Amino acid sequence: MRIRNALLTLLAAALVAAPAASAGTPGKWTQLGQANLANIDEAALARTADGTLHAVWTIPGTNNDTLVHDAIASNGTAAPPNVITTGWAAITAVPDLVTTADGLRVFFGGIRSTDPNEPNSNMNTATAPPSGAAWDLFSGTTVKSDAAYGGDDGAALLPDGMPLLAFGGTGSGTFVHRGLDPATPNFQLQDQLGGCCGYSPDAAVDAKSGAAFVAWISNATNNIGVYAQSLDPGTGAPTGAFAKMPGSSTTFNGSQQMNQQLQRIPIVARAGGGVYVAYPGGYPTTKLVRLWRVADSKSAVVGSSNFDHIVNLAADPDGRLWVFWVERGSHARVFARRSNRAATKFGPAVEIAAPHGQSSAYKIDGSAQSGALDLVVLWGGNSPQQAQFHTQIEPGLALTAKPSKLSKSKPTTVKFTVGDPDPVKGAKVTAGGRSATTNGSGHATITLGPSKKAIRATARKAGYAGASVKLK
């Protein structure tokens, strides 16, 4: 049985006040909806076949929580949000969203009312066509478990189209559930690590093999860190041994410690194969940004600073990975790096400043297109008002020169290489008033000098953040 709220149209105007549609082009932030969110409200993202990015998040209220949706076009134009469901006693701050064969499906923990006969509690679901313009709330509970009520939710689709649901938090453990039938058993994952506690799980399914995984945070004694567990796609049951992400905990004063980032664990399936997890490393300050292919023996460091980080990642349709993070200094900054198609090397980090008037970032999520990364970040300023903001980031170019020093007495022929980090064809390299265009190997040659002064060379191409290098 489906339930449609007859007042959704009226409530949308009252509860989701937003500016007219505008474009979050690279570097420009667009506020999505109203600014009265809690600093724990994380957006869930999914992209439909037409390239539209769909975002879902919770708007808290006193016994009147609301779940909303926003559609963001591939060029960054965001429409005003619309209501999925409202009037709930409580809705989790961390829902999740998947793209199905029919459109969109959202999963969220919560309870609609305190009526003892209330059919909707624990984990719930609603569906919409690909536009996301109208939502149907399904009457009844998808998962029966108190842990599905108020914790973090994660979801992925199995090869047969059935959802794989991960949930837990608030000390209750980490669980996984296959499908939409509440009678299907839940499998507890945290107990194998020694009990309390497991947090912030999410799921991913390998695009090549169909293998399913759940990753989560454990702070159990002697088992602190990020863990991943393989699952039987047919039942959702754990299979084999768990694996720990190397570098997710740090020896400090003789024991393993970690700082938990308070958002859903970043786990993605890469086009072409492989499941990856990103997480901040280091203690007591999380100075490192780490990336791990489940279940490799090492994790890579793709970013670092002297500040704490909030980390996430996304996979694009071409096999590339984006790792992106917030550097939590006195004024938060956002960085992103994109890999090559084989996901073995990363291009330079691209930085983007905070929206005007915002200084703190609490959550960061993203979805990758072939040529750009869409970001949705929960920002806050000097007031207790937080809001979701959207922008796009273009990948960065890397520019090198050989030789890197110019002769003072005769001309020097310099070979420039432009990459992303794969070779980039068609980039314009400019130096000393001269220019050349890179070939299929990413190379361009310019003769410079003689010169007694340094010359700065630049590389530009549409769809990329530019690069420069100084020739001494």
C-alpha positions as CSV (number, residue, x, y, z in Angstrom):
1,M,0.0,0.0,0.0
2,R,1.3,3.4,-0.9
3,I,0.7,6.7,1.0
4,R,0.7,10.1,-0.7
5,N,0.6,13.2,1.4
6,A,-2.1,15.4,-0.1
7,L,-0.5,18.5,1.3
8,L,3.0,18.1,-0.2
9,T,2.5,20.9,-2.7
10,L,1.6,23.4,0.0
11,L,4.3,22.2,2.4
12,A,6.9,22.5,-0.3
13,A,6.5,26.3,-0.4
14,A,6.6,26.6,3.4
15,L,9.3,24.1,4.3
16,V,11.8,24.2,1.5
17,A,12.1,27.9,0.7
18,A,14.8,28.4,-1.9
19,P,16.0,30.8,-4.5
20,A,15.1,30.3,-8.1
21,A,17.1,27.8,-10.1
22,S,20.7,28.8,-10.5
23,A,23.9,27.2,-11.8
24,G,26.7,26.0,-9.5
25,T,29.3,26.3,-12.2
26,P,32.9,25.4,-11.2
27,G,33.9,27.5,-8.2
28,K,30.4,29.0,-7.7
29,W,28.3,27.7,-4.8
30,T,24.5,27.5,-4.9
31,Q,22.6,27.1,-1.7
32,L,20.1,24.3,-1.9
33,G,17.0,25.0,0.1
34,Q,16.7,26.7,3.5
35,A,19.4,27.3,6.1
36,N,18.0,25.7,9.2
37,L,19.7,22.3,9.2
38,A,21.5,20.6,12.0
39,N,25.2,20.1,11.6
40,I,24.7,16.3,11.4
41,D,22.4,16.4,8.3
42,E,24.2,14.7,5.4
43,A,23.0,14.7,1.8
44,A,22.6,11.5,-0.2
45,L,23.4,11.6,-3.9
46,A,22.5,9.5,-7.0
47,R,22.7,10.2,-10.7
48,T,20.1,9.2,-13.3
49,A,20.8,8.1,-16.9
50,D,20.1,11.6,-18.2
51,G,23.0,13.0,-16.2
52,T,20.8,14.7,-13.5
53,L,22.2,14.6,-10.0
54,H,19.6,14.0,-7.3
55,A,20.3,15.0,-3.7
56,V,18.2,14.1,-0.7
57,W,18.5,15.4,2.9
58,T,16.6,15.8,6.1
59,I,15.2,19.1,7.5
60,P,14.8,18.8,11.2
61,G,11.8,20.2,13.1
62,T,10.2,19.8,16.5
63,N,8.2,16.5,16.0
64,N,8.0,17.6,12.3
65,D,11.0,16.3,10.4
66,T,11.0,16.5,6.6
67,L,12.8,14.7,3.9
68,V,13.5,16.7,0.7
69,H,14.8,16.1,-2.8
70,D,16.6,18.4,-5.2
71,A,17.4,17.8,-8.9
72,I,20.7,19.3,-10.2
73,A,21.3,19.3,-14.0
74,S,24.6,18.2,-15.4
75,N,25.6,21.8,-16.0
76,G,25.1,22.6,-12.3
77,T,21.7,24.2,-12.5
78,A,19.8,23.4,-9.3
79,A,16.0,23.4,-9.2
80,P,14.1,24.4,-6.0
81,P,13.8,21.4,-3.7
82,N,10.6,19.4,-3.4
83,V,9.2,17.4,-0.4
84,I,9.5,13.6,-0.3
85,T,7.6,13.2,3.0
86,T,7.0,15.5,6.0
87,G,5.4,15.6,9.5
88,W,7.5,12.8,11.0
89,A,8.3,12.5,14.6
90,A,11.9,11.8,13.6
91,I,13.9,11.1,10.4
92,T,17.5,10.0,10.4
93,A,20.1,12.7,9.6
94,V,21.9,10.3,7.2
95,P,19.5,8.8,4.5
96,D,20.7,7.1,1.3
97,L,19.6,7.2,-2.3
98,V,20.0,4.7,-5.2
99,T,19.1,4.8,-8.9
100,T,16.9,1.9,-10.0
101,A,15.6,0.7,-13.3
102,D,12.4,2.6,-12.7
103,G,13.8,5.8,-11.2
104,L,14.9,6.7,-7.6
105,R,14.6,5.0,-4.3
106,V,15.5,6.5,-0.9
107,F,16.0,4.7,2.3
108,F,15.8,6.4,5.7
109,G,15.5,5.6,9.4
110,G,12.8,7.2,11.4
111,I,9.3,6.9,13.0
112,R,6.4,8.8,11.5
113,S,4.3,9.0,14.7
114,T,4.1,7.7,18.2
115,D,0.8,5.9,17.5
116,P,1.4,2.3,18.6
117,N,-0.3,1.2,15.3
118,E,2.0,3.4,13.2
119,P,3.1,1.3,10.2
120,N,6.2,3.3,9.3
121,S,9.2,3.0,11.7
122,N,12.8,1.7,11.8
123,M,13.9,1.8,8.1
124,N,11.6,3.2,5.5
125,T,11.6,3.7,1.7
126,A,10.0,5.9,-0.9
127,T,10.3,5.8,-4.7
128,A,10.0,8.4,-7.5
129,P,10.3,8.4,-11.3
130,P,13.7,9.6,-12.7
131,S,12.7,13.2,-12.4
132,G,12.2,12.9,-8.7
133,A,9.3,15.3,-8.9
134,A,6.8,13.1,-7.1
135,W,7.5,10.6,-4.4
136,D,5.5,7.6,-3.0
137,L,6.1,6.5,0.6
138,F,5.7,2.8,1.1
139,S,3.6,1.9,4.0
140,G,5.4,-0.4,6.4
141,T,8.9,-1.1,7.6
142,T,11.6,-2.3,5.3
143,V,13.9,-3.4,8.0
144,K,12.9,-4.4,11.6
145,S,15.6,-3.2,13.9
146,D,16.0,-0.5,16.4
147,A,19.4,0.1,14.9
148,A,17.7,1.2,11.7
149,Y,15.7,3.9,13.4
150,G,18.3,6.6,14.3
151,G,21.6,5.6,12.8
152,D,23.4,6.1,9.5
153,D,22.0,4.4,6.4
154,G,23.9,3.1,3.4
155,A,22.5,1.4,0.3
156,A,23.7,-0.2,-2.9
157,L,22.1,-2.3,-5.7
158,L,23.1,-5.9,-6.2
159,P,23.4,-7.3,-9.7
160,D,19.8,-8.6,-9.6
161,G,18.5,-5.2,-8.7
162,M,17.8,-5.9,-5.0
163,P,19.0,-3.4,-2.5
164,L,21.7,-4.1,-0.1
165,L,21.2,-2.0,3.1
166,A,23.7,-1.2,5.7
167,F,22.8,0.6,8.9
168,G,23.8,1.2,12.5
169,G,25.3,3.6,14.9
170,T,24.6,5.1,18.4
171,G,26.5,2.1,19.8
172,S,24.0,-0.5,18.5
173,G,26.4,-2.1,16.1
174,T,26.6,-2.5,12.3
175,F,24.1,-4.5,10.3
176,V,23.3,-5.5,6.8
177,H,20.0,-6.5,5.2
178,R,19.3,-7.8,1.7
179,G,16.1,-6.7,-0.1
180,L,12.8,-5.0,1.0
181,D,11.2,-7.8,3.0
182,P,11.4,-7.0,6.8
183,A,11.2,-10.7,7.5
184,T,14.6,-11.3,5.9
185,P,17.2,-11.6,8.6
186,N,19.7,-8.8,9.5
187,F,23.3,-9.8,9.8
188,Q,25.4,-8.2,12.6
189,L,29.0,-7.4,11.5
190,Q,30.4,-5.7,14.5
191,D,30.2,-8.6,16.9
192,Q,33.2,-10.4,15.2
193,L,35.4,-7.4,16.2
194,G,34.6,-7.8,19.9
195,G,31.4,-6.0,20.3
196,C,30.7,-2.3,20.9
197,C,30.8,-0.3,18.8
198,G,30.2,0.0,15.1
199,Y,29.2,3.2,13.2
200,S,28.5,4.9,9.9
201,P,28.3,1.9,7.5
202,D,27.8,2.0,3.7
203,A,27.7,-0.7,1.0
204,A,29.2,-1.0,-2.5
205,V,29.0,-3.7,-5.2
206,D,31.9,-4.4,-7.5
207,A,31.0,-3.3,-11.0
208,K,33.0,-6.1,-12.6
209,S,32.6,-9.1,-10.4
210,G,29.3,-8.3,-8.6
211,A,31.0,-8.9,-5.2
212,A,29.3,-7.0,-2.4
213,F,31.0,-5.2,0.5
214,V,30.1,-3.2,3.6
215,A,32.6,-0.8,5.3
216,W,32.2,0.7,8.7
217,I,34.0,2.2,11.7
218,S,34.8,0.2,14.8
219,N,36.0,1.4,18.1
220,A,36.0,-2.0,19.8
221,T,38.9,-2.7,22.1
222,N,41.9,-4.0,20.0
223,N,39.9,-3.5,16.8
224,I,39.8,0.3,16.2
225,G,39.7,1.6,12.6
226,V,37.9,1.2,9.3
227,Y,36.8,-2.3,8.4
228,A,35.3,-4.0,5.3
229,Q,33.4,-7.2,5.1
230,S,32.6,-9.2,1.9
231,L,29.0,-10.4,1.6
232,D,27.1,-13.2,-0.2
233,P,25.1,-11.3,-2.9
234,G,22.3,-13.9,-2.7
235,T,21.7,-13.6,1.1
236,G,23.6,-10.6,2.4
237,A,25.4,-12.9,4.9
238,P,29.1,-12.2,5.7
239,T,31.6,-14.4,3.7
240,G,35.3,-14.8,4.6
241,A,37.3,-12.8,7.0
242,F,37.0,-9.0,7.5
243,A,39.8,-6.7,6.4
244,K,41.1,-3.6,8.1
245,M,42.0,-0.5,6.2
246,P,45.8,0.1,6.7
247,G,46.5,3.5,8.2
248,S,42.9,4.0,9.5
249,S,44.2,3.8,13.1
250,T,47.4,5.1,14.6
251,T,49.6,4.0,17.5
252,F,49.4,6.7,20.1
253,N,50.7,6.4,23.7
254,G,51.0,2.6,23.1
255,S,47.6,1.8,21.8
256,Q,45.6,2.1,18.6
257,Q,43.6,5.3,18.2
258,M,41.5,7.0,15.5
259,N,39.3,10.1,15.1
260,Q,36.0,9.1,13.6
261,Q,34.7,11.5,10.9
262,L,31.0,11.9,11.6
263,Q,29.5,10.9,8.3
264,R,28.7,7.8,6.3
265,I,31.8,5.8,5.4
266,P,33.1,6.7,1.9
267,I,33.0,3.5,-0.2
268,V,32.5,3.3,-4.0
269,A,32.7,0.7,-6.8
270,R,35.0,1.8,-9.6
271,A,33.9,1.3,-13.2
272,G,36.1,-1.5,-14.5
273,G,36.4,-3.2,-11.2
274,G,37.5,-2.7,-7.6
275,V,35.9,-1.3,-4.5
276,Y,37.6,1.6,-2.7
277,V,37.4,3.3,0.7
278,A,38.7,6.8,1.6
279,Y,39.3,8.0,5.1
280,P,41.4,10.5,7.1
281,G,44.4,9.1,8.9
282,G,46.4,10.2,11.9
283,Y,45.8,10.9,15.5
284,P,45.1,13.1,17.4
285,T,45.0,15.3,14.3
286,T,43.8,13.6,11.1
287,K,46.5,15.1,8.9
288,L,46.4,12.5,6.1
289,V,43.9,11.7,3.4
290,R,44.0,8.0,2.6
291,L,42.6,5.8,-0.2
292,W,42.3,2.0,0.1
293,R,41.4,-0.6,-2.5
294,V,39.5,-3.3,-0.5
295,A,41.4,-5.5,0.7
296,D,44.9,-4.5,-0.3
297,S,47.7,-4.6,2.2
298,K,48.4,-0.9,1.9
299,S,46.6,2.4,1.6
300,A,47.8,5.4,-0.4
301,V,48.1,9.0,0.9
302,V,46.6,11.4,-1.6
303,G,46.5,14.5,0.6
304,S,48.0,16.0,3.8
305,S,48.1,19.1,5.9
306,N,48.5,20.1,9.5
307,F,44.7,20.2,10.0
308,D,41.9,17.7,10.5
309,H,40.1,16.4,7.4
310,I,36.7,15.3,6.3
311,V,37.1,12.9,3.4
312,N,35.0,11.4,0.7
313,L,35.3,9.9,-2.8
314,A,33.4,9.2,-6.0
315,A,33.8,7.2,-9.2
316,D,33.2,8.5,-12.7
317,P,31.9,6.5,-15.7
318,D,35.4,6.2,-17.2
319,G,37.1,4.3,-14.4
320,R,38.6,7.4,-12.7
321,L,38.3,8.1,-8.9
322,W,37.9,11.5,-7.3
323,V,39.1,11.9,-3.7
324,F,38.0,15.1,-2.1
325,W,38.2,16.6,1.3
326,V,37.6,19.5,3.7
327,E,40.6,20.9,5.4
328,R,39.3,22.1,8.7
329,G,41.4,25.1,9.5
330,S,40.0,28.4,11.0
331,H,38.3,28.8,7.6
332,A,37.5,25.5,5.9
333,R,38.8,24.8,2.4
334,V,37.8,22.1,-0.1
335,F,40.3,20.1,-2.2
336,A,39.8,17.5,-4.9
337,R,42.1,15.2,-6.9
338,R,41.2,13.0,-9.9
339,S,42.9,9.8,-10.8
340,N,43.9,8.4,-14.2
341,R,41.6,5.9,-15.9
342,A,43.4,3.0,-14.3
343,A,43.0,4.6,-10.8
344,T,46.8,4.2,-10.2
345,K,47.9,7.8,-10.2
346,F,46.4,11.1,-9.2
347,G,46.5,14.6,-10.8
348,P,47.1,17.7,-8.8
349,A,44.8,18.9,-6.1
350,V,42.3,21.6,-7.1
351,E,41.3,24.0,-4.3
352,I,38.0,25.8,-4.0
353,A,37.1,28.4,-1.4
354,A,34.1,28.3,0.9
355,P,30.8,30.1,-0.1
356,H,30.7,33.7,0.9
357,G,30.0,34.1,4.6
358,Q,30.6,30.4,5.4
359,S,33.6,29.3,7.5
360,S,32.8,25.8,8.7
361,A,32.0,22.6,6.8
362,Y,30.4,19.6,8.5
363,K,29.7,17.1,5.7
364,I,31.0,16.6,2.2
365,D,29.5,14.4,-0.6
366,G,30.1,14.2,-4.3
367,S,29.2,12.5,-7.5
368,A,31.4,12.4,-10.6
369,Q,30.6,13.0,-14.2
370,S,33.1,12.2,-17.0
371,G,34.6,15.7,-16.9
372,A,33.7,17.2,-13.5
373,L,32.9,16.5,-9.9
374,D,29.6,17.7,-8.3
375,L,30.0,18.5,-4.7
376,V,27.3,19.0,-2.0
377,V,28.7,20.3,1.3
378,L,26.9,21.2,4.5
379,W,28.3,24.7,5.3
380,G,27.8,26.9,8.3
381,G,28.9,30.4,9.1
382,N,29.0,32.5,12.3
383,S,25.4,31.7,13.1
384,P,24.0,28.3,14.0
385,Q,22.3,28.1,10.6
386,Q,23.6,25.4,8.3
387,A,22.6,24.7,4.7
388,Q,23.5,22.4,1.8
389,F,25.5,24.0,-0.9
390,H,26.4,22.7,-4.4
391,T,29.2,23.4,-6.8
392,Q,31.3,21.7,-9.5
393,I,35.1,21.2,-9.6
394,E,37.0,20.6,-12.9
395,P,40.1,18.3,-12.8
396,G,43.5,19.9,-12.5
397,L,46.2,19.9,-15.1
398,A,49.8,19.0,-14.2
399,L,52.5,20.9,-16.1
400,T,56.2,19.9,-16.2
401,A,59.1,21.3,-18.2
402,K,62.4,19.7,-19.2
403,P,64.9,21.3,-18.8
404,S,63.6,23.5,-16.0
405,K,66.4,26.0,-16.3
406,L,67.0,28.4,-19.2
407,S,70.4,29.4,-20.6
408,K,71.5,33.0,-20.1
409,S,73.5,33.0,-23.3
410,K,71.6,31.0,-25.9
411,P,68.1,29.8,-26.7
412,T,66.7,26.7,-24.8
413,T,64.3,24.3,-26.3
414,V,61.9,23.2,-23.6
415,K,59.7,20.1,-23.8
416,F,56.5,20.6,-21.8
417,T,54.3,17.7,-20.6
418,V,50.7,18.2,-19.7
419,G,48.7,15.4,-17.9
420,D,45.6,14.9,-15.8
421,P,47.6,12.6,-15.0
422,D,46.9,10.8,-18.2
423,P,48.4,12.6,-21.2
424,V,46.3,15.6,-22.3
425,K,46.0,16.4,-26.0
426,G,45.1,19.9,-27.2
427,A,46.2,21.9,-24.1
428,K,47.7,25.3,-24.9
429,V,51.1,25.9,-23.3
430,T,52.2,29.5,-23.2
431,A,55.6,30.9,-22.1
432,G,57.7,34.0,-22.8
433,G,55.1,35.3,-25.3
434,R,55.1,32.0,-27.3
435,S,52.7,29.1,-27.3
436,A,52.3,25.6,-28.5
437,T,49.6,22.9,-28.4
438,T,50.2,19.4,-26.8
439,N,50.1,16.3,-29.0
440,G,48.5,12.9,-28.2
441,S,51.3,12.2,-25.8
442,G,50.7,15.5,-23.9
443,H,53.9,17.1,-25.2
444,A,54.5,20.6,-26.6
445,T,57.9,22.2,-27.4
446,I,58.8,25.9,-27.2
447,T,62.2,27.5,-27.7
448,L,62.8,30.2,-25.1
449,G,65.5,32.7,-24.2
450,P,68.3,33.4,-23.8
451,S,67.0,34.9,-20.5
452,K,68.5,36.2,-17.3
453,K,65.1,36.2,-15.6
454,A,62.7,33.5,-14.7
455,I,59.8,32.8,-17.1
456,R,56.5,31.4,-16.0
457,A,54.8,28.9,-18.3
458,T,51.0,28.1,-18.2
459,A,48.8,25.3,-19.5
460,R,45.1,25.8,-20.3
461,K,42.4,23.6,-21.7
462,A,38.6,24.0,-21.6
463,G,37.2,21.7,-18.9
464,Y,40.3,21.8,-16.7
465,A,41.7,24.0,-13.9
466,G,44.9,25.5,-15.4
467,A,48.5,24.8,-14.3
468,S,51.8,26.8,-14.3
469,V,55.5,26.2,-13.8
470,K,58.4,28.6,-13.3
471,L,61.5,28.1,-15.5
472,K,64.6,29.5,-13.7
